[in-house]
């Protein structure tokens, strides 16, 4: 079992949600959130899939020369192409696909 599988398993079984508006940690209050990676959600066009921009960029780094059209608060934009290889943050962070608020995380 790879390291990615372990991280995914912990997230799936914990039910912990840390995205803005859906924070459910009983131990750590949302006010002490350190990183804003989950604040930048985008819709990938034309599929309509909601992802974090962080994950779209991770995907593009694994496919050099690729681009993606996304919709965010400022309107549609093209991301990429990006340099190949993971960033230091991409080596340690992994986020699940976004689900609407009120939807169970598991």
The first five atom37 places (N, CA, C, CB, O) and aatype in JSON, in Angstrom:
{
  "aatype": [20, 20, 20, 20, 20, 20, 20, 20, 20, 20, 20, 20, 20, 20, 20, 20, 20, 20, 20, 20, 20, 20, 20, 20, 20, 20, 20, 20, 20, 20, 20, 20, 20, 20, 20, 20, 20, 20, 20, 20, 20, 20, 20, 20, 20, 20, 20, 20, 20, 20, 20, 20, 20, 20, 20, 20, 20, 20, 20, 20, 20, 20, 20, 20, 20, 20, 20, 20, 20, 20, 20, 20, 20, 20, 20, 20, 20, 20, 20, 20, 20, 20, 20, 20, 20, 20, 20, 20, 20, 20, 20, 20, 20, 20, 20, 20, 20, 20, 20, 20, 20, 20, 20, 20, 20, 20],
  "atom_mask": [
    [1, 1, 1, 1, 1],
    [1, 1, 1, 1, 1],
    [1, 1, 1, 1, 1],
    [1, 1, 1, 1, 1],
    [1, 1, 1, 1, 1],
    [1, 1, 1, 1, 1],
    [1, 1, 1, 1, 1],
    [1, 1, 1, 1, 1],
    [1, 1, 1, 1, 1],
    [1, 1, 1, 1, 1],
    [1, 1, 1, 1, 1],
    [1, 1, 1, 1, 1],
    [1, 1, 1, 1, 1],
    [1, 1, 1, 1, 1],
    [1, 1, 1, 1, 1],
    [1, 1, 1, 1, 1],
    [1, 1, 1, 1, 1],
    [1, 1, 1, 1, 1],
    [1, 1, 1, 1, 1],
    [1, 1, 1, 1, 1],
    [1, 1, 1, 1, 1],
    [1, 1, 1, 1, 1],
    [1, 1, 1, 1, 1],
    [1, 1, 1, 1, 1],
    [1, 1, 1, 1, 1],
    [1, 1, 1, 1, 1],
    [1, 1, 1, 1, 1],
    [1, 1, 1, 1, 1],
    [1, 1, 1, 1, 1],
    [1, 1, 1, 1, 1],
    [1, 1, 1, 1, 1],
    [1, 1, 1, 1, 1],
    [1, 1, 1, 1, 1],
    [1, 1, 1, 1, 1],
    [1, 1, 1, 1, 1],
    [1, 1, 1, 1, 1],
    [1, 1, 1, 1, 1],
    [1, 1, 1, 1, 1],
    [1, 1, 1, 1, 1],
    [1, 1, 1, 1, 1],
    [1, 1, 1, 1, 1],
    [1, 1, 1, 1, 1],
    [1, 1, 1, 1, 1],
    [1, 1, 1, 1, 1],
    [1, 1, 1, 1, 1],
    [1, 1, 1, 1, 1],
    [1, 1, 1, 1, 1],
    [1, 1, 1, 1, 1],
    [1, 1, 1, 1, 1],
    [1, 1, 1, 1, 1],
    [1, 1, 1, 1, 1],
    [1, 1, 1, 1, 1],
    [1, 1, 1, 1, 1],
    [1, 1, 1, 1, 1],
    [1, 1, 1, 1, 1],
    [1, 1, 1, 1, 1],
    [1, 1, 1, 1, 1],
    [1, 1, 1, 1, 1],
    [1, 1, 1, 1, 1],
    [1, 1, 1, 1, 1],
    [1, 1, 1, 1, 1],
    [1, 1, 1, 1, 1],
    [1, 1, 1, 1, 1],
    [1, 1, 1, 1, 1],
    [1, 1, 1, 1, 1],
    [1, 1, 1, 1, 1],
    [1, 1, 1, 1, 1],
    [1, 1, 1, 1, 1],
    [1, 1, 1, 1, 1],
    [1, 1, 1, 1, 1],
    [1, 1, 1, 1, 1],
    [1, 1, 1, 1, 1],
    [1, 1, 1, 1, 1],
    [1, 1, 1, 1, 1],
    [1, 1, 1, 1, 1],
    [1, 1, 1, 1, 1],
    [1, 1, 1, 1, 1],
    [1, 1, 1, 1, 1],
    [1, 1, 1, 1, 1],
    [1, 1, 1, 1, 1],
    [1, 1, 1, 1, 1],
    [1, 1, 1, 1, 1],
    [1, 1, 1, 1, 1],
    [1, 1, 1, 1, 1],
    [1, 1, 1, 1, 1],
    [1, 1, 1, 1, 1],
    [1, 1, 1, 1, 1],
    [1, 1, 1, 1, 1],
    [1, 1, 1, 1, 1],
    [1, 1, 1, 1, 1],
    [1, 1, 1, 1, 1],
    [1, 1, 1, 1, 1],
    [1, 1, 1, 1, 1],
    [1, 1, 1, 1, 1],
    [1, 1, 1, 1, 1],
    [1, 1, 1, 1, 1],
    [1, 1, 1, 1, 1],
    [1, 1, 1, 1, 1],
    [1, 1, 1, 1, 1],
    [1, 1, 1, 1, 1],
    [1, 1, 1, 1, 1],
    [1, 1, 1, 1, 1],
    [1, 1, 1, 1, 1],
    [1, 1, 1, 1, 1],
    [1, 1, 1, 1, 1],
    [1, 1, 1, 1, 1]
  ],
  "atom_positions": [
    [[0.85, -1.18, 0.0], [0.0, 0.0, 0.0], [0.89, 1.23, 0.0], [-0.97, 0.01, 1.22], [1.79, 1.34, 0.83]],
    [[0.64, 2.16, -0.93], [1.44, 3.38, -1.04], [1.03, 4.42, -0.02], [1.33, 3.95, -2.42], [-0.01, 4.3, 0.62]],
    [[1.86, 5.44, 0.11], [1.55, 6.51, 1.05], [0.26, 7.22, 0.71], [2.69, 7.51, 1.09], [-0.48, 7.62, 1.61]],
    [[-0.05, 7.4, -0.58], [-1.29, 8.06, -0.98], [-2.5, 7.31, -0.49], [-1.34, 8.2, -2.48], [-3.49, 7.93, -0.07]],
    [[-2.46, 5.98, -0.54], [-3.59, 5.18, -0.09], [-3.82, 5.36, 1.41], [-3.36, 3.7, -0.41], [-4.96, 5.37, 1.87]],
    [[-2.75, 5.5, 2.16], [-2.89, 5.68, 3.61], [-3.55, 7.02, 3.9], [-1.52, 5.6, 4.31], [-4.47, 7.08, 4.72]],
    [[-3.11, 8.1, 3.24], [-3.71, 9.42, 3.48], [-5.18, 9.41, 3.11], [-2.97, 10.5, 2.67], [-6.01, 9.96, 3.84]],
    [[-5.53, 8.79, 1.96], [-6.92, 8.76, 1.53], [-7.77, 7.98, 2.51], [-7.03, 8.14, 0.13], [-8.9, 8.37, 2.8]],
    [[-7.23, 6.89, 3.03], [-7.99, 6.07, 3.97], [-8.29, 6.84, 5.25], [-7.23, 4.8, 4.3], [-9.4, 6.79, 5.76]],
    [[-7.3, 7.56, 5.76], [-7.51, 8.34, 6.97], [-8.6, 9.38, 6.73], [-6.21, 9.02, 7.42], [-9.48, 9.54, 7.58]],
    [[-8.56, 10.07, 5.61], [-9.56, 11.09, 5.31], [-10.94, 10.48, 5.16], [-9.18, 11.86, 4.05], [-11.93, 11.05, 5.64]],
    [[-11.04, 9.34, 4.5], [-12.33, 8.72, 4.27], [-12.96, 8.27, 5.57], [-12.2, 7.53, 3.32], [-14.15, 8.5, 5.79]],
    [[-12.19, 7.63, 6.44], [-12.77, 7.08, 7.65], [-12.93, 8.1, 8.76], [-11.93, 5.96, 8.14], [-13.72, 7.89, 9.68]],
    [[-12.21, 9.21, 8.7], [-12.34, 10.18, 9.77], [-13.58, 11.05, 9.6], [-11.11, 11.06, 9.82], [-14.16, 11.49, 10.59]],
    [[-14.0, 11.3, 8.35], [-15.13, 12.17, 8.11], [-14.81, 13.63, 8.37], [-16.29, 11.76, 8.96], [-15.7, 14.48, 8.38]],
    [[-13.52, 13.94, 8.58], [-13.11, 15.31, 8.87], [-13.25, 16.16, 7.62], [-11.66, 15.34, 9.38], [-12.8, 15.79, 6.54]],
    [[-13.88, 17.31, 7.78], [-14.04, 18.26, 6.68], [-13.41, 19.57, 7.11], [-15.56, 18.47, 6.28], [-13.7, 20.08, 8.19]],
    [[-12.53, 20.1, 6.28], [-11.82, 21.32, 6.65], [-11.96, 22.43, 5.62], [-10.36, 21.02, 6.85], [-11.25, 23.44, 5.69]],
    [[-12.87, 22.26, 4.67], [-13.07, 23.33, 3.69], [-13.94, 24.44, 4.29], [-13.71, 22.78, 2.4], [-14.74, 24.18, 5.19]],
    [[-13.78, 25.67, 3.8], [-14.55, 26.79, 4.34], [-16.06, 26.53, 4.27], [-14.21, 28.09, 3.59], [-16.57, 26.07, 3.24]],
    [[-16.75, 26.82, 5.36], [-18.19, 26.63, 5.4], [-18.63, 25.23, 5.77], [-18.76, 26.98, 4.09], [-19.82, 25.01, 5.98]],
    [[-17.7, 24.28, 5.85], [-18.07, 22.91, 6.2], [-17.15, 22.33, 7.27], [-18.04, 22.02, 4.95], [-17.09, 21.12, 7.45]],
    [[-16.44, 23.18, 7.98], [-15.47, 22.76, 9.0], [-16.2, 21.98, 10.09], [-14.73, 23.98, 9.62], [-17.19, 22.45, 10.63]],
    [[-15.7, 20.77, 10.41], [-16.38, 19.98, 11.44], [-15.42, 19.4, 12.47], [-17.15, 18.87, 10.8], [-15.76, 18.43, 13.13]],
    [[-14.24, 19.98, 12.62], [-13.3, 19.49, 13.62], [-13.76, 19.95, 15.0], [-11.87, 19.99, 13.33], [-14.05, 21.12, 15.22]],
    [[-13.81, 19.02, 15.92], [-14.18, 19.37, 17.29], [-12.96, 19.8, 18.11], [-14.86, 18.19, 17.97], [-13.1, 20.42, 19.16]],
    [[-11.78, 19.47, 17.62], [-10.55, 19.75, 18.36], [-9.93, 21.08, 17.94], [-9.55, 18.62, 18.16], [-9.49, 21.86, 18.78]],
    [[-9.89, 21.34, 16.64], [-9.23, 22.54, 16.12], [-10.27, 23.47, 15.53], [-8.16, 22.17, 15.06], [-10.98, 23.08, 14.6]],
    [[-10.4, 24.69, 16.05], [-11.38, 25.63, 15.5], [-10.95, 26.14, 14.12], [-11.58, 26.81, 16.45], [-9.76, 26.23, 13.83]],
    [[-11.92, 26.47, 13.3], [-11.63, 26.95, 11.94], [-10.78, 28.22, 11.94], [-12.93, 27.21, 11.19], [-10.04, 28.47, 10.99]],
    [[-10.87, 29.01, 12.98], [-10.13, 30.27, 13.06], [-8.61, 30.08, 13.02], [-10.51, 31.01, 14.32], [-7.89, 31.02, 12.69]],
    [[-8.13, 28.88, 13.35], [-6.68, 28.66, 13.35], [-6.2, 27.99, 12.06], [-6.29, 27.8, 14.56], [-5.07, 27.5, 12.0]],
    [[-7.05, 27.97, 11.05], [-6.65, 27.39, 9.77], [-5.42, 28.12, 9.26], [-7.81, 27.48, 8.73], [-5.4, 29.35, 9.21]],
    [[-4.38, 27.37, 8.87], [-3.11, 27.96, 8.49], [-3.0, 28.15, 6.98], [-1.97, 27.1, 8.98], [-2.54, 29.2, 6.53]],
    [[-3.4, 27.17, 6.21], [-3.23, 27.21, 4.76], [-4.55, 27.47, 4.07], [-2.61, 25.91, 4.26], [-5.6, 27.03, 4.54]],
    [[-4.51, 28.17, 2.95], [-5.71, 28.5, 2.21], [-5.93, 27.67, 0.96], [-5.68, 29.93, 1.83], [-6.66, 28.08, 0.06]],
    [[-5.29, 26.5, 0.88], [-5.41, 25.69, -0.32], [-6.85, 25.33, -0.67], [-4.6, 24.42, -0.16], [-7.18, 25.18, -1.84]],
    [[-7.7, 25.2, 0.32], [-9.08, 24.81, 0.06], [-10.0, 25.99, -0.21], [-9.61, 24.02, 1.23], [-11.21, 25.81, -0.39]],
    [[-9.46, 27.18, -0.25], [-10.27, 28.37, -0.49], [-10.47, 28.68, -1.97], [-9.63, 29.56, 0.19], [-11.28, 29.54, -2.32]],
    [[-9.75, 27.99, -2.84], [-9.76, 28.33, -4.25], [-10.4, 27.22, -5.07], [-8.33, 28.6, -4.75], [-9.71, 26.49, -5.79]],
    [[-11.69, 27.09, -4.97], [-12.42, 26.08, -5.74], [-12.69, 26.61, -7.14], [-13.75, 25.69, -5.04], [-12.96, 27.8, -7.33]],
    [[-12.61, 25.71, -8.12], [-12.9, 26.06, -9.51], [-13.8, 25.0, -10.11], [-11.58, 26.2, -10.33], [-13.89, 23.88, -9.6]],
    [[-14.47, 25.34, -11.18], [-15.26, 24.39, -11.96], [-14.52, 24.15, -13.25], [-16.73, 24.91, -12.22], [-14.23, 25.09, -13.99]],
    [[-14.21, 22.89, -13.52], [-13.48, 22.54, -14.74], [-14.49, 22.5, -15.88], [-12.73, 21.16, -14.6], [-15.51, 21.82, -15.82]],
    [[-14.18, 23.26, -16.94], [-15.06, 23.32, -18.1], [-14.53, 22.39, -19.19], [-15.19, 24.77, -18.64], [-13.31, 22.31, -19.32]],
    [[-15.31, 21.71, -19.95], [-16.77, 21.78, -20.01], [-17.47, 20.75, -19.12], [-17.2, 21.58, -21.43], [-18.7, 20.65, -19.17]],
    [[-16.73, 19.98, -18.3], [-17.36, 18.89, -17.54], [-18.22, 19.36, -16.37], [-16.3, 17.97, -17.03], [-19.16, 18.67, -15.99]],
    [[-17.91, 20.53, -15.78], [-18.65, 21.0, -14.63], [-18.17, 20.41, -13.32], [-20.1, 20.7, -14.8], [-18.81, 20.6, -12.29]],
    [[-17.06, 19.68, -13.34], [-16.51, 19.08, -12.13], [-15.93, 20.15, -11.22], [-15.43, 18.04, -12.48], [-15.18, 21.01, -11.68]],
    [[-16.29, 20.11, -9.92], [-15.77, 21.08, -8.94], [-14.54, 20.48, -8.28], [-16.85, 21.46, -7.88], [-14.6, 19.41, -7.68]],
    [[-13.43, 21.18, -8.38], [-12.17, 20.76, -7.77], [-11.49, 21.97, -7.16], [-11.24, 20.08, -8.81], [-11.84, 23.11, -7.44]],
    [[-10.52, 21.69, -6.32], [-9.67, 22.77, -5.84], [-8.66, 23.09, -6.92], [-8.97, 22.39, -4.5], [-8.16, 22.2, -7.6]],
    [[-8.36, 24.37, -7.06], [-7.36, 24.76, -8.05], [-6.05, 24.03, -7.8], [-7.13, 26.29, -8.03], [-5.34, 23.68, -8.75]],
    [[-5.72, 23.8, -6.55], [-4.53, 23.04, -6.15], [-4.49, 21.69, -6.86], [-4.5, 22.84, -4.62], [-3.44, 21.3, -7.38]],
    [[-5.62, 20.97, -6.88], [-5.66, 19.64, -7.51], [-5.63, 19.73, -9.03], [-6.91, 18.9, -7.06], [-5.07, 18.85, -9.69]],
    [[-6.23, 20.77, -9.61], [-6.17, 20.95, -11.07], [-4.71, 21.19, -11.47], [-7.08, 22.14, -11.54], [-4.23, 20.62, -12.44]],
    [[-4.02, 22.03, -10.71], [-2.62, 22.29, -11.0], [-1.77, 21.04, -10.83], [-2.09, 23.41, -10.12], [-0.84, 20.82, -11.61]],
    [[-2.06, 20.22, -9.81], [-1.34, 18.96, -9.62], [-1.51, 18.08, -10.86], [-1.84, 18.21, -8.34], [-0.55, 17.5, -11.37]],
    [[-2.75, 17.97, -11.35], [-3.05, 17.17, -12.53], [-2.26, 17.68, -13.74], [-4.57, 17.2, -12.83], [-1.68, 16.89, -14.48]],
    [[-2.24, 18.99, -13.94], [-1.53, 19.57, -15.08], [-0.03, 19.33, -15.0], [-1.81, 21.06, -15.17], [0.61, 19.16, -16.03]],
    [[0.53, 19.31, -13.79], [1.97, 19.07, -13.65], [2.34, 17.64, -14.03], [2.41, 19.35, -12.22], [3.49, 17.37, -14.38]],
    [[1.4, 16.72, -13.97], [1.68, 15.33, -14.36], [1.55, 15.13, -15.87], [0.74, 14.37, -13.62], [1.88, 14.07, -16.39]],
    [[1.06, 16.15, -16.56], [0.87, 16.08, -18.02], [1.45, 17.35, -18.64], [-0.64, 15.93, -18.39], [0.71, 18.27, -18.99]],
    [[2.79, 17.39, -18.79], [3.44, 18.6, -19.33], [2.82, 19.03, -20.66], [4.94, 18.36, -19.5], [2.55, 18.2, -21.52]],
    [[2.62, 20.32, -20.8], [2.05, 20.88, -22.02], [0.53, 20.96, -22.02], [2.49, 20.06, -23.18], [-0.06, 21.56, -22.91]],
    [[-0.12, 20.35, -21.02], [-1.58, 20.36, -20.97], [-2.11, 21.66, -20.39], [-2.1, 19.18, -20.14], [-1.42, 22.35, -19.63]],
    [[-3.34, 22.0, -20.75], [-4.03, 23.16, -20.2], [-5.43, 22.75, -19.78], [-4.07, 24.34, -21.22], [-5.94, 21.73, -20.24]],
    [[-6.03, 23.54, -18.92], [-7.41, 23.3, -18.49], [-8.13, 24.65, -18.45], [-7.45, 22.59, -17.1], [-7.56, 25.66, -18.05]],
    [[-9.38, 24.64, -18.86], [-10.21, 25.84, -18.74], [-11.06, 25.67, -17.49], [-11.11, 26.05, -20.02], [-11.77, 24.68, -17.34]],
    [[-10.98, 26.65, -16.61], [-11.71, 26.59, -15.35], [-12.53, 27.86, -15.17], [-10.74, 26.39, -14.16], [-12.23, 28.9, -15.76]],
    [[-13.54, 27.76, -14.35], [-14.39, 28.89, -14.01], [-14.23, 29.15, -12.52], [-15.89, 28.63, -14.39], [-14.44, 28.25, -11.7]],
    [[-13.87, 30.38, -12.17], [-13.8, 30.76, -10.76], [-14.55, 32.06, -10.56], [-12.33, 30.89, -10.29], [-15.3, 32.47, -11.45]],
    [[-14.38, 32.7, -9.44], [-15.11, 33.93, -9.15], [-14.85, 35.06, -10.13], [-14.78, 34.39, -7.79], [-15.67, 35.97, -10.24]],
    [[-13.72, 35.01, -10.83], [-13.37, 36.07, -11.79], [-13.78, 35.72, -13.21], [-11.88, 36.34, -11.74], [-13.55, 36.5, -14.13]],
    [[-14.39, 34.56, -13.42], [-14.8, 34.15, -14.75], [-13.94, 33.02, -15.29], [-14.76, 35.32, -15.69], [-13.09, 32.49, -14.57]],
    [[-14.16, 32.65, -16.55], [-13.37, 31.55, -17.11], [-11.93, 31.96, -17.36], [-14.0, 31.07, -18.42], [-11.64, 33.1, -17.72]],
    [[-11.03, 31.02, -17.16], [-9.61, 31.26, -17.4], [-8.94, 29.96, -17.78], [-8.94, 31.89, -16.17], [-9.44, 28.87, -17.49]],
    [[-7.79, 30.07, -18.42], [-7.01, 28.91, -18.81], [-5.84, 28.75, -17.85], [-6.52, 29.03, -20.28], [-5.1, 29.7, -17.61]],
    [[-5.67, 27.54, -17.31], [-4.52, 27.23, -16.47], [-3.56, 26.37, -17.26], [-4.97, 26.5, -15.16], [-3.97, 25.48, -18.0]],
    [[-2.28, 26.63, -17.11], [-1.26, 25.82, -17.76], [-0.77, 26.47, -19.03], [-1.8, 24.44, -18.06], [-1.26, 27.53, -19.43]],
    [[0.18, 25.83, -19.65], [0.89, 24.65, -19.16], [1.78, 25.0, -17.96], [1.75, 24.02, -20.28], [2.24, 26.13, -17.82]],
    [[2.01, 24.01, -17.1], [2.8, 24.19, -15.89], [4.05, 23.33, -15.97], [1.97, 23.85, -14.62], [4.06, 22.32, -16.68]],
    [[5.11, 23.7, -15.24], [6.31, 22.86, -15.21], [5.98, 21.47, -14.66], [7.41, 23.53, -14.35], [5.13, 21.33, -13.79]],
    [[6.66, 20.47, -15.18], [6.43, 19.09, -14.73], [6.97, 18.89, -13.32], [7.1, 18.09, -15.7], [7.88, 19.59, -12.88]],
    [[6.39, 17.93, -12.63], [6.86, 17.56, -11.3], [6.09, 18.24, -10.2], [8.31, 17.88, -11.16], [5.62, 19.36, -10.36]],
    [[5.95, 17.55, -9.06], [5.17, 18.1, -7.95], [5.89, 19.23, -7.22], [4.83, 17.0, -6.97], [7.12, 19.25, -7.14]],
    [[5.11, 20.15, -6.69], [5.65, 21.19, -5.82], [5.84, 20.57, -4.44], [4.71, 22.46, -5.77], [5.3, 19.49, -4.18]],
    [[6.58, 21.22, -3.54], [6.7, 20.67, -2.18], [5.33, 20.46, -1.51], [7.56, 21.6, -1.32], [5.13, 19.45, -0.83]],
    [[4.4, 21.39, -1.69], [3.07, 21.23, -1.08], [2.34, 20.03, -1.69], [2.23, 22.51, -1.27], [1.64, 19.31, -0.98]],
    [[2.49, 19.82, -3.0], [1.82, 18.69, -3.66], [2.38, 17.35, -3.2], [1.95, 18.81, -5.16], [1.7, 16.34, -3.3]],
    [[3.6, 17.34, -2.69], [4.19, 16.09, -2.19], [3.54, 15.65, -0.88], [5.69, 16.27, -1.98], [3.54, 14.46, -0.57]],
    [[2.99, 16.59, -0.11], [2.47, 16.21, 1.2], [0.96, 16.39, 1.35], [3.15, 17.01, 2.25], [0.38, 15.82, 2.27]],
    [[0.31, 17.15, 0.48], [-1.12, 17.43, 0.62], [-1.91, 16.71, -0.47], [-1.39, 18.95, 0.55], [-1.46, 16.59, -1.61]],
    [[-3.08, 16.24, -0.1], [-3.98, 15.58, -1.03], [-5.4, 15.91, -0.6], [-3.73, 14.03, -1.07], [-5.75, 15.74, 0.56]],
    [[-6.22, 16.39, -1.53], [-7.58, 16.8, -1.21], [-8.59, 15.96, -1.97], [-7.78, 18.28, -1.52], [-8.35, 15.57, -3.12]],
    [[-9.7, 15.69, -1.34], [-10.8, 14.95, -1.99], [-11.55, 15.88, -2.92], [-11.76, 14.34, -0.94], [-11.46, 17.1, -2.79]],
    [[-12.31, 15.3, -3.87], [-13.19, 16.14, -4.7], [-14.18, 16.89, -3.82], [-13.94, 15.28, -5.76], [-14.55, 16.41, -2.74]],
    [[-14.61, 18.05, -4.25], [-15.54, 18.86, -3.47], [-16.97, 18.33, -3.6], [-15.48, 20.32, -3.93], [-17.4, 17.91, -4.67]],
    [[-17.67, 18.37, -2.5], [-19.09, 18.0, -2.49], [-19.87, 19.18, -1.95], [-19.35, 16.7, -1.64], [-19.33, 19.96, -1.17]],
    [[-21.12, 19.33, -2.33], [-21.9, 20.46, -1.83], [-22.02, 20.44, -0.31], [-23.29, 20.46, -2.45], [-22.05, 19.36, 0.28]],
    [[-22.08, 21.61, 0.35], [-22.27, 21.66, 1.8], [-23.51, 20.88, 2.21], [-22.39, 23.12, 2.29], [-24.52, 20.88, 1.5]],
    [[-23.43, 20.21, 3.34], [-24.56, 19.4, 3.82], [-24.54, 17.98, 3.32], [-25.84, 20.04, 3.42], [-25.34, 17.15, 3.76]],
    [[-23.64, 17.68, 2.4], [-23.5, 16.33, 1.87], [-22.5, 15.58, 2.72], [-23.06, 16.35, 0.39], [-21.44, 16.12, 3.05]],
    [[-22.8, 14.32, 3.09], [-21.84, 13.56, 3.88], [-20.5, 13.45, 3.16], [-22.4, 12.16, 4.2], [-20.46, 13.31, 1.93]],
    [[-19.41, 13.52, 3.91], [-18.09, 13.44, 3.31], [-17.64, 12.05, 2.95], [-17.11, 14.03, 4.24], [-16.68, 11.9, 2.2]],
    [[-18.29, 11.05, 3.44], [-17.86, 9.67, 3.16], [-18.81, 8.97, 2.24], [-17.73, 8.87, 4.45], [-18.6, 7.8, 1.9]]
  ]
}
